[in-house]
Amino acid sequence: MQSINGVRNKCAHHDRLWDIAMKPMLSNQRGHAGYWLTEPNVTAINTRIYYTLSIFNFLMVQVSQTSSFGRRVVALLREYDIIALGLHQQHMGFPAGWDQEIMWLEP
């Protein structure tokens, strides 16, 4: 919850998120109906914003099965060429193959 609160505060105060290192978060919580991260070395990325965005996406879907949060994140990254430039992996901790994770594929 502290990490989520920290991201919220950064957003509220117009701070940057794309290349920050955060405090390590919980370990991979596999087993939630096959809906969590499949990246085998998730602890290496859990200090970057990708891990937090994944948690937000997971929580949003738990609240509303029709949540568009994940699609909007992907659209935002594409809109600003973050994916094309490779900045999402280098600065945001997105692992290779992240776009094949179930949580980013669902409608």
VENHUSUL-V79102 format. One record per backbone hydrogen bond with DSSP energy under -0.5 kcal/mol. CO is the residue of the C=O (numbers start at 1). NH is the residue of the N-H. If there is no record, write none. Layout:
co nh
CO NH
CO NH
This chain:
co nh
1 5
2 6
3 7
4 8
5 9
6 10
7 11
8 12
9 13
10 15
11 14
17 20
20 22
28 30
29 32
31 33
32 35
39 42
41 44
42 45
42 46
45 48
45 51
46 25
47 22
48 51
48 52
49 53
50 54
51 55
52 56
53 57
54 58
55 59
56 60
57 61
58 62
59 63
60 64
64 67
68 72
69 73
70 74
71 75
72 76
73 77
74 78
75 79
76 80
77 82
77 83
78 81
81 85
82 87
82 88
83 86
86 89
86 90
87 91
87 92
88 94
89 93
92 50
95 98
97 100
98 101
101 104
101 105
102 105
102 106
